[in-house]
Amino acid sequence: MARPTIIPVAPRVLSTATLCVYIGRSETWFNEHRAELEAQGFPKAVPLLGGYDRYAVDAWLDQRSDIVRVEAPTVGVRSWDKPAMRPR
């Protein structure tokens, strides 16, 4: 019988301890600053999963460092609604 291939998986949901390692802060620091972080939009823990969504944390960090700029969506205009350009 063939053995299954083991593929390393990075967890999407991080425990508080793993989150602190991920962001480079101690659990004490994080607990002392959690309210301030959340007031600035830091994602809250997902109660059902018991941890923090790594992608949400990345998105928050990306937005704060201007890696990603959040732009307001264009209201009422969808790309497929735009008239097609006709060749001349």
C-alpha positions as CSV (number, residue, x, y, z in Angstrom):
1,M,0.0,0.0,0.0
2,A,1.4,3.4,-1.0
3,R,1.9,6.0,1.7
4,P,0.1,9.3,1.2
5,T,2.2,12.3,0.2
6,I,2.5,14.7,3.2
7,I,2.1,18.3,2.1
8,P,3.1,21.0,4.6
9,V,0.2,23.3,5.3
10,A,0.4,26.8,6.8
11,P,-2.6,27.3,9.0
12,R,-5.0,30.0,8.0
13,V,-6.4,30.4,11.5
14,L,-3.8,31.4,14.1
15,S,-3.9,30.9,17.8
16,T,-3.1,34.0,19.9
17,A,0.4,32.6,20.6
18,T,1.1,31.9,16.9
19,L,-0.4,35.2,15.9
20,C,2.0,37.0,18.3
21,V,5.0,35.1,16.8
22,Y,3.6,36.0,13.3
23,I,3.5,39.8,14.1
24,G,6.6,39.8,16.1
25,R,5.1,40.8,19.5
26,S,4.8,39.1,22.8
27,E,1.4,37.9,24.1
28,T,1.7,40.3,27.0
29,W,2.1,43.2,24.5
30,F,-0.7,42.0,22.3
31,N,-3.1,41.6,25.3
32,E,-2.2,45.1,26.5
33,H,-2.7,46.7,23.0
34,R,-5.6,44.5,21.7
35,A,-8.3,47.2,22.2
36,E,-6.2,49.8,20.5
37,L,-5.4,47.5,17.6
38,E,-9.1,46.6,17.1
39,A,-10.1,50.3,17.3
40,Q,-7.7,50.7,14.3
41,G,-9.3,47.9,12.4
42,F,-7.2,44.9,13.4
43,P,-9.3,41.8,12.9
44,K,-10.9,40.2,15.9
45,A,-10.6,36.5,16.6
46,V,-13.1,34.2,15.0
47,P,-14.9,32.7,18.0
48,L,-16.1,29.5,16.2
49,L,-12.6,28.7,15.0
50,G,-10.8,29.9,18.1
51,G,-8.2,32.1,16.4
52,Y,-7.2,34.9,14.0
53,D,-7.6,34.7,10.2
54,R,-4.1,35.1,8.9
55,Y,-5.3,36.6,5.6
56,A,-7.3,39.2,7.4
57,V,-4.3,40.1,9.5
58,D,-2.2,40.3,6.3
59,A,-4.8,42.5,4.6
60,W,-4.8,44.9,7.6
61,L,-1.1,45.1,7.6
62,D,-0.9,45.6,3.8
63,Q,-3.5,48.4,4.0
64,R,-1.6,50.2,6.9
65,S,1.7,50.0,5.0
66,D,0.2,51.3,1.7
67,I,1.0,48.0,0.0
68,V,-2.7,47.8,-0.9
69,R,-4.9,50.8,-1.3
70,V,-8.6,50.4,-0.7
71,E,-10.6,52.2,-3.3
72,A,-14.3,52.9,-3.3
73,P,-16.1,50.7,-5.7
74,T,-17.7,52.3,-8.7
75,V,-21.4,52.3,-7.9
76,G,-23.8,51.1,-10.6
77,V,-21.2,50.4,-13.3
78,R,-20.1,46.8,-13.8
79,S,-17.3,46.0,-16.3
80,W,-19.7,43.8,-18.4
81,D,-22.1,46.7,-18.6
82,K,-19.7,49.1,-20.3
83,P,-20.2,49.4,-24.1
84,A,-17.8,47.4,-26.2
85,M,-15.4,49.4,-28.3
86,R,-15.9,48.9,-31.9
87,P,-12.9,48.7,-34.3
88,R,-12.8,51.4,-37.0
